[in-house]
Amino acid sequence: MGQENLVQKGPEAELLQLVTFHIGEEEFGVEILKVQEIIRMLGITRVPKAPDFVEGVINLRGKVIPIIDLRKRFGMTAQEHDKHTRIIVIEINKVIVGFVVDSVSEVLRIPANTVEPPPAIISGIESEYINGVGKLADRLLILLDLDRLLSRGEQNMLAGI
């Protein structure tokens, strides 16, 4: 009888806590625990011979952090940075990286049972980068798998910048 209570979980038991942001018309979410901070655009120093999607590096409180433009990473058209553009600072396998996004929306809690596996392709973004699609009352939210966003080789290259 006591064991039954330990195993039982209600449908609302597991909530995903996400930071949501926009790139173009699409809204994305990443696990809040992976996000170190969200900052306004800073001056980015270009790095010679870096891959196309690497904007360059910034100096954030004495740390040099590589900056990746998610629009370029996803093969989307470039857009001028504006007052809404943000850098989401994330740690991926002990490498701290900043991702440029068009705007940050909010912190959301959604029930895990509202997330479905990703379709093969969403807006040109390969499904290997996507954990799932969250169904909200009025919109869909693409959940990114940050650990897969960069290959091991790319992570090592960024660590060396």
ABEGO torsion letter per residue (X at the ends): XAAAAAABBBAAABBBBBBBBBBEABBBBBBAAABABBBBBBBBBBBBGBBAABAEBBBBGGBBBBBBBAAAAAGBBBBBBBAABBBBBBBBGGBBBBBBBABBABBBBBBAAABBBBBABBGGBBAAABAEBBBBAABBBBBBBAAAABBAAAAAAAAAX
